[in-house]
């Protein structure tokens, strides 16, 4: 399952990087050496990360980074047709919950989520150095 998900992620990254989807930079892959199930994609010129972590029957897709956690949540809720299944990081004493995740066996949803992230969170270059206020 882990190897299969990793292969799917590499194929998707190659597809996105060869398309016109990114405004700047590239989509990249990282896998932790010790906990090899901890895989994520990130934008080299962008914000946040999207973790894809396999489990016995499916995988968890989670958002990491304050901005994408807030801004992508409505998209993810609609895509997965449900609120998140939980949070990867919690601190009940301080009352914070970070890195919402959705569990799925449908890799097409993972693909749609990563495409949305790549399209919307790669940094945009300022087209003009001139900003006009109220003119």
TORFIZA-341524 format. One line per field, with one value per residue: x, y, z of N, C-alpha, C in turn; residue in three letters. Coordinates in nm, 2 decimals, padded with zeros to 4 digits. Atoms other than C-alpha are relative to their C-alpha. Layout:
BEGIN
n_u = c(X,...)
n_v = c(Y,...)
n_w = c(Z,...)
ca_u = c(X,...)
ca_v = c(Y,...)
ca_w = c(Z,...)
c_u = c(X,...)
c_v = c(Y,...)
c_w = c(Z,...)
residuo = c(ALA,...)
This chain:
BEGIN
n_u = c(00.08,-00.09,-00.07,00.10,00.04,-00.12,00.00,00.11,-00.04,-00.11,00.06,00.08,-00.09,-00.06,00.11,00.02,-00.12,-00.02,00.11,00.00,00.08,-00.07,-00.04,-00.14,-00.06,00.04,00.06,-00.10,00.04,-00.10,00.04,-00.09,-00.09,00.04,00.15,00.02,00.13,00.01,-00.03,00.07,-00.03,00.00,-00.04,-00.13,00.03,00.13,00.03,00.07,-00.03,00.11,-00.04,00.07,-00.06,00.07,00.03,00.03,00.10,00.02,-00.10,00.05,-00.05,00.01,-00.05,-00.10,-00.03,00.11,00.08,00.07,00.10,00.12,00.05,00.04,00.10,00.13,-00.02,-00.02,00.13,00.08,-00.06,00.02,00.14,00.01,-00.10,-00.12,00.01,-00.07,-00.11,-00.13,-00.07,00.09,-00.05,00.13,-00.02,00.00,00.11,-00.02,00.01,-00.07,-00.02,00.12,-00.02,00.12,-00.04,00.07,-00.06,00.02,-00.12,00.04,00.02,-00.13,-00.05,00.07,-00.05,-00.13,00.01,00.05,-00.11,-00.11,00.05,00.04,-00.09,-00.13,-00.01,00.02,-00.09,00.08,-00.01,-00.04,-00.05,00.09,00.13,00.07,00.11,00.11,-00.01)
n_v = c(-00.12,-00.11,-00.01,-00.04,-00.14,-00.08,00.00,-00.09,-00.14,-00.04,-00.02,-00.12,-00.11,-00.02,-00.05,-00.14,-00.08,-00.02,-00.08,-00.15,-00.02,-00.08,-00.14,-00.02,00.12,00.14,00.08,00.10,00.11,00.03,00.12,00.02,00.12,00.10,00.03,-00.01,-00.03,-00.14,-00.05,-00.12,-00.08,-00.14,-00.09,-00.06,-00.14,-00.01,00.01,00.12,00.14,00.10,00.14,00.12,00.11,00.13,00.09,00.13,00.01,-00.12,-00.10,-00.13,-00.12,-00.11,-00.13,-00.05,-00.14,-00.08,-00.06,00.10,00.06,-00.08,-00.03,00.12,00.08,00.02,00.08,00.14,00.04,00.03,00.11,00.13,00.00,00.02,-00.07,00.08,00.12,-00.03,-00.09,00.07,-00.06,-00.06,-00.03,-00.03,-00.09,-00.14,-00.02,-00.02,00.12,-00.03,00.10,00.08,00.11,00.08,00.14,00.04,00.11,-00.05,-00.08,-00.11,-00.12,-00.05,-00.07,-00.13,-00.09,-00.04,-00.09,-00.12,-00.06,-00.04,-00.11,-00.12,-00.04,-00.04,-00.14,-00.08,-00.11,-00.12,-00.03,-00.13,-00.05,-00.12,00.03,-00.12,00.00,-00.09,-00.08)
n_w = c(00.00,00.00,00.13,00.10,-00.02,00.03,00.14,00.04,-00.03,00.10,00.13,-00.01,00.00,00.13,00.09,-00.03,00.04,00.14,00.05,-00.02,-00.12,-00.10,00.03,-00.02,-00.07,00.03,-00.10,-00.04,-00.08,-00.11,-00.08,-00.12,00.00,-00.11,00.01,00.14,00.03,00.00,00.13,00.03,00.12,-00.03,00.11,-00.03,00.00,-00.05,-00.15,-00.06,00.04,00.00,-00.03,00.05,-00.09,00.02,-00.12,00.05,00.11,00.08,-00.03,-00.06,00.07,-00.10,00.04,-00.10,00.02,-00.04,00.11,00.08,-00.09,-00.01,00.13,00.07,-00.07,00.07,00.12,-00.04,-00.05,00.11,00.08,-00.07,-00.04,-00.14,-00.08,-00.01,-00.09,-00.12,00.01,-00.03,-00.11,-00.09,-00.14,-00.07,-00.12,00.05,00.09,00.15,00.09,00.12,00.11,00.02,00.10,00.06,00.04,00.12,00.08,00.14,00.03,00.09,-00.09,-00.04,00.12,00.01,-00.11,00.02,00.12,-00.05,-00.07,00.10,00.08,-00.08,-00.10,00.05,-00.01,00.13,00.01,00.02,00.15,00.01,-00.12,-00.03,-00.06,-00.01,-00.10,00.02,00.12)
ca_u = c(00.00,00.28,00.48,00.17,00.07,00.43,00.42,00.09,00.23,00.54,00.33,00.10,00.39,00.55,00.21,00.16,00.52,00.50,00.17,00.09,-00.08,00.19,00.24,00.59,00.83,00.76,00.56,00.80,00.79,00.94,00.93,01.07,01.36,01.25,00.87,00.84,00.47,00.51,00.50,00.41,00.40,00.49,00.55,00.91,00.77,00.46,00.30,00.19,00.22,-00.02,00.05,-00.05,-00.01,-00.11,-00.29,-00.42,-00.72,-00.68,-00.48,-00.51,-00.48,-00.40,-00.34,-00.04,00.01,-00.21,-00.32,-00.40,-00.57,-00.81,-00.85,-00.86,-01.09,-01.42,-01.28,-01.18,-01.51,-01.69,-01.45,-01.48,-01.85,-01.78,-01.60,-01.25,-01.20,-00.98,-00.66,-00.30,-00.18,-00.38,-00.32,-00.64,-00.48,-00.43,-00.73,-00.57,-00.62,-00.39,-00.35,-00.71,-00.72,-00.97,-00.94,-01.01,-00.95,-01.02,-00.69,-00.88,-00.98,-00.62,-00.53,-00.80,-00.69,-00.33,-00.42,-00.62,-00.33,-00.08,-00.31,-00.40,-00.10,00.21,00.34,00.24,00.49,00.37,00.29,00.36,00.57,00.30,00.01,-00.26,-00.49,-00.82,-00.73)
ca_v = c(00.00,00.24,00.17,00.20,00.53,00.66,00.56,00.73,01.05,01.05,01.01,01.29,01.52,01.46,01.53,01.86,01.98,01.92,02.11,02.48,02.44,02.60,02.97,02.94,02.66,02.29,02.04,01.81,01.49,01.41,01.08,01.05,00.80,00.64,00.67,00.59,00.62,00.99,01.12,01.47,01.69,02.06,02.35,02.47,02.82,02.81,02.75,02.45,02.08,01.80,01.47,01.14,00.86,00.50,00.28,-00.07,-00.01,00.34,00.66,00.98,01.31,01.60,01.97,02.13,02.50,02.76,02.92,02.61,02.45,02.73,02.81,02.45,02.31,02.40,02.25,01.93,01.91,01.93,01.69,01.42,01.51,01.52,01.71,01.59,01.25,01.41,01.60,01.47,01.71,01.80,01.96,01.94,02.12,02.43,02.37,02.36,02.11,02.11,01.92,01.81,01.48,01.28,00.90,00.76,00.45,00.66,00.79,01.01,01.23,01.25,01.35,01.62,01.76,01.78,01.94,02.20,02.27,02.30,02.53,02.77,02.78,02.82,03.17,03.43,03.68,04.04,04.14,04.50,04.69,04.97,04.95,05.21,05.30,05.45,05.57)
ca_w = c(00.00,00.09,-00.22,-00.44,-00.29,-00.33,-00.70,-00.75,-00.59,-00.81,-01.12,-01.01,-00.93,-01.27,-01.44,-01.25,-01.30,-01.67,-01.70,-01.69,-01.35,-01.13,-01.12,-01.00,-00.87,-00.86,-00.67,-00.47,-00.27,00.07,00.27,00.62,00.65,00.98,00.96,00.59,00.60,00.65,00.30,00.19,-00.12,-00.11,-00.34,-00.37,-00.43,-00.22,00.12,00.33,00.28,00.20,00.38,00.24,00.50,00.42,00.67,00.64,00.42,00.28,00.33,00.53,00.35,00.57,00.54,00.71,00.75,00.90,00.57,00.38,00.69,00.70,00.33,00.19,00.45,00.27,-00.05,00.13,00.31,-00.02,-00.20,00.07,00.14,00.51,00.79,00.86,01.03,01.29,01.35,01.33,01.59,01.90,02.24,02.44,02.74,02.52,02.30,01.96,01.68,01.38,01.05,00.97,00.78,00.57,00.53,00.19,-00.02,-00.34,-00.48,-00.73,-00.43,-00.32,-00.67,-00.68,-00.35,-00.45,-00.79,-00.61,-00.37,-00.66,-00.86,-00.57,-00.35,-00.57,-00.53,-00.79,-00.91,-00.89,-01.25,-01.19,-00.94,-00.94,-00.71,-00.74,-00.45,-00.52,-00.87)
c_u = c(00.09,00.07,-00.09,-00.04,00.12,00.01,-00.10,00.04,00.10,-00.06,-00.08,00.09,00.06,-00.11,-00.02,00.12,00.02,-00.12,00.02,-00.07,00.06,00.03,00.15,00.05,-00.05,-00.07,00.11,-00.05,00.10,-00.06,00.11,00.08,-00.04,-00.14,-00.04,-00.14,-00.04,00.05,-00.08,00.05,00.00,00.05,00.13,-00.01,-00.14,-00.01,-00.06,00.06,-00.13,00.06,-00.09,00.06,-00.09,-00.04,-00.05,-00.10,-00.01,00.12,-00.06,00.06,-00.02,00.06,00.09,00.04,-00.12,-00.09,-00.08,-00.10,-00.13,-00.07,-00.04,-00.11,-00.14,00.01,00.00,-00.13,-00.10,00.05,-00.03,-00.14,-00.02,00.10,00.12,-00.02,00.07,00.12,00.13,00.07,-00.11,00.07,-00.13,00.02,-00.01,-00.11,00.03,00.00,00.06,00.00,-00.13,00.03,-00.13,00.06,-00.08,00.08,00.00,00.11,-00.04,-00.03,00.13,00.05,-00.07,00.04,00.14,00.00,-00.05,00.10,00.10,-00.05,-00.02,00.11,00.15,00.00,-00.02,00.10,-00.09,00.02,00.05,00.05,-00.09,-00.13,-00.08,-00.11,-00.10,00.00,-00.08)
c_v = c(00.13,00.03,00.04,00.14,00.09,00.01,00.09,00.15,00.04,00.02,00.13,00.13,00.03,00.06,00.15,00.08,00.02,00.08,00.15,00.04,00.09,00.14,00.02,-00.13,-00.13,-00.06,-00.11,-00.10,-00.01,-00.12,00.00,-00.13,-00.10,-00.04,00.01,00.02,00.15,00.06,00.13,00.06,00.15,00.07,00.07,00.15,00.02,-00.02,-00.13,-00.13,-00.08,-00.14,-00.10,-00.12,-00.12,-00.06,-00.13,-00.01,00.12,00.09,00.12,00.11,00.11,00.13,00.05,00.14,00.08,00.05,-00.11,-00.08,00.07,00.01,-00.12,-00.08,-00.01,-00.08,-00.15,-00.06,-00.04,-00.12,-00.14,-00.01,-00.03,00.10,-00.09,-00.11,00.02,00.09,-00.08,00.05,00.07,00.03,00.05,00.09,00.15,00.03,00.02,-00.14,00.04,-00.12,-00.09,-00.11,-00.07,-00.13,-00.04,-00.12,00.04,00.10,00.12,00.12,00.06,00.08,00.14,00.10,00.06,00.10,00.14,00.08,00.06,00.13,00.13,00.05,00.01,00.15,00.07,00.11,00.13,00.04,00.14,00.06,00.12,-00.04,00.13,-00.01,00.10,00.09,-00.07)
c_w = c(00.00,-00.13,-00.11,00.01,-00.04,-00.16,-00.06,00.02,-00.09,-00.14,-00.01,00.00,-00.14,-00.09,00.03,-00.04,-00.15,-00.06,00.02,00.13,00.10,-00.05,00.00,00.08,-00.04,00.12,00.03,00.10,00.11,00.08,00.11,-00.01,00.10,-00.01,-00.15,-00.05,00.00,-00.13,-00.02,-00.13,00.04,-00.12,00.03,00.00,00.04,00.15,00.03,-00.06,00.00,00.03,-00.05,00.08,-00.02,00.13,-00.06,-00.11,-00.09,00.02,00.06,-00.08,00.09,-00.05,00.11,-00.03,00.03,-00.11,-00.07,00.09,00.00,-00.14,-00.08,00.06,-00.07,-00.13,00.03,00.05,-00.11,-00.08,00.07,00.06,00.15,00.07,00.01,00.09,00.13,-00.03,00.03,00.12,00.09,00.13,00.07,00.12,-00.05,-00.10,-00.14,-00.07,-00.13,-00.10,-00.01,-00.11,-00.03,-00.04,-00.12,-00.06,-00.15,-00.03,-00.09,00.09,00.05,-00.11,-00.02,00.10,-00.03,-00.12,00.05,00.08,-00.09,-00.07,00.08,00.10,-00.04,-00.01,-00.14,00.01,-00.02,-00.15,-00.02,00.13,00.05,00.05,00.02,00.10,-00.03,-00.13,-00.11)
residuo = c(UNK,UNK,UNK,UNK,UNK,UNK,UNK,UNK,UNK,UNK,UNK,UNK,UNK,UNK,UNK,UNK,UNK,UNK,UNK,UNK,UNK,UNK,UNK,UNK,UNK,UNK,UNK,UNK,UNK,UNK,UNK,UNK,UNK,UNK,UNK,UNK,UNK,UNK,UNK,UNK,UNK,UNK,UNK,UNK,UNK,UNK,UNK,UNK,UNK,UNK,UNK,UNK,UNK,UNK,UNK,UNK,UNK,UNK,UNK,UNK,UNK,UNK,UNK,UNK,UNK,UNK,UNK,UNK,UNK,UNK,UNK,UNK,UNK,UNK,UNK,UNK,UNK,UNK,UNK,UNK,UNK,UNK,UNK,UNK,UNK,UNK,UNK,UNK,UNK,UNK,UNK,UNK,UNK,UNK,UNK,UNK,UNK,UNK,UNK,UNK,UNK,UNK,UNK,UNK,UNK,UNK,UNK,UNK,UNK,UNK,UNK,UNK,UNK,UNK,UNK,UNK,UNK,UNK,UNK,UNK,UNK,UNK,UNK,UNK,UNK,UNK,UNK,UNK,UNK,UNK,UNK,UNK,UNK,UNK,UNK)
